[in-house]
Amino acid sequence: MMNISRFLRRFRDNERGSIALECVLVIPMLMWAYLSMYSFFHAYRTHSLNIKTAYAIGDVISRETNPLDTSYLTGIHEMAAYMSWTQPSNFAIRITSVKYDADADEYQRDWSQVKGWVPALDNAAVEALRNHLPVMPDGERVVVVETFEQYDPPFNMGLSDHEIHNFVFTRPRYAPRVCFDECAGV
């Protein structure tokens, strides 16, 4: 019996191999922490790039004095996908010209165009955005730019696949409104 207790005491006090055991215990936790930090940073970076892209597109479109067309929208879509570091197939954009009518106290859609999987807005959908649109004087117009990206995190560390949606509006700068294809009934 005495030999067993002495053996157990010697085994308890022996420190050979303790660093290897600590590495086996700590390295998985360090890897998990590193991959988690990378995943969360990547998600925040992607969200940041998307909102900056939406503001840049809104600014570019607000400066247009000529009517936009389908090829212009295709170029904007490709540029936006490039700016947000994603594939055009994972990125969608919806651009809508909205006018405020003070007599009816409602927001009305002049036009709405999309590139990607999202549907265009109709007047009912624009009116549903009332809480997101600015207070405007009668007859004032804004260009609403919405960007959508299907986000897939680089590692499965608690973040799930989701859609990033940004909503920005910009007042036309050099013309009373931004037109699509033609400006009828300014």
N, C-alpha and C positions, 0 to 999 in steps of 0.2 A: 504494500500500500504506500509505503514511504517513497518508493521509486516513482510511482505514478504522480504523486503530488510534486515531487522535485522536477519531473519531466514537464509537467504542466506549467510550473513556475518558470522554468527555463524557456519554454515555448512562448509564454506571455512576455517575457523580457527580451526576447530575441528581436532585433530590429533589422535584420537582413531581409531585403526584398520589399521593404515598406514603400519605397518610392514607386516601384512597379505596380504595387497594389493601389496606391493613391492615383497613379496615372490611369489605371483601368477604371477607377471610380469617377475621376474628375473630367477626363477628356470627353466622354459623351455629353456631359452637362455643358461643357464649354462649346462643343460643336452645336448643340441645340440652341444655346444663347446666341452664338454667332449667326446661325441661319435665321433665327427669329428676328434679330436686329436687321439683317439684310432684307428679309421679306417685308418688314414694316417700313423700312426706309424706302424700298422700291415702291410700295403702295403709295406712300406720301409723295414721292417724287412723281409718280405717274399722275396722281390727282393734280399736283402743282403744274405739270406740263400741260395738262388738259385745260385748266382754267386760263393759263397764259395764252394758249392757242386760241381759245374762244374769244378772249379780249383782243388779240391781234387780228383775228378775222373780222370781228365787229368793227374795229378801227379801219381796216382796209376797205370794207364794204361801205362804211359811212362816208368815205371820201369820194365814192363813185358819182359821177355826173351823167354818165351814159347808162342806158339800161343794161342790166345783167342778162346773160343768156346761159344756155345749158353748158356750153364749153367753158365759160367762166366758172360756173359752179363745179365742174369736174376738176378744173385746175385748183380751185380753192380747197376742194376735198382732198386732193393729192398733197397739196402743200400742208394742210392741217395734219394729215396722217404723218407726214415727214417731220413736222414740228413736234409732234407728240411721241415720236419714236415708236410708231406702231405700223402694222400692215393696213393698207386701205380697206381690206375686207373686215378688219376688226374695228373700224372707225366709221361713224355716221355723223352727218351734219344736217341740221334743219335751220333754214334761214327764212324768217317771216317778217313782212312789213306790216306794222300795226298802226292804226289810226284811232284817235280818241274822238268820239262824237259826244259833246257835252249835252246837247238837247236830249238825246236818248240815254245819256249816262252809260255808254257802253264802248268797249274796245272792238274795233272791226278789223278784219284781215284784208289787206290789199292783195297780197299774194303770199304763198308759202311754198318753198321748194326744198327738196331733200336729196341727199346722196347717201345711200346706205339703206338699212333695214327699217328705219322709223317712218311712220306715216306723216304726211303733210297735215298742217293744222287747218281746221275749218273755223268759222266764226264762233261756234259754240265752244270749241276748245280754247280759242283765244280769250273768250269771256271768262272761262274757267281759270285762266292765268291772272285774273284781276289783282289778286293779292301780291303777285310777283312783279307786276308792271308798275312803272312810276306814275305819279300824279302828273297829268299833262293838261295843257290848255286845249280848248276846242280846236280841232283840225290838225293838231300836232301829230307827227309820226315818229316812230322809232323802229329800228331794225333789231329784231330779236335773233340772236345766234345761239343755237343749242348744239352742243357737241356730246357725242355718246361714244364710249369705248368699252368693249368687252374685255374686262381685266381678268387675267389668269395669273395668280401669284407664282413666283418662281419656285417656291417650296411650300409644302403643305405643313404650315406651322401655325394653324389657327385661323388663317385668312381663307375665305372661300371665294370662288369665282363670283364676280358681280359686274354690274354695268355702272360705269362712271358717267354721270350726267351733269353737264354744266349749262347754266342759263345766264346769258348776259344780254343787255340791251344798250344800244348806242343811238344817239340822235344823228340824223344825216347832217353833214357839215357844210357842204358846198352847194347843195340843192335842197329844195323843200321836201323831196322824197327820193328814195331809191326805187327804181322801177325794174321790172323783169320783162324782157322781150320788147315792151313798148310802154310809153307813158301816156295812157289815155285817161282823160278826166282828172288832171292834176288838181 
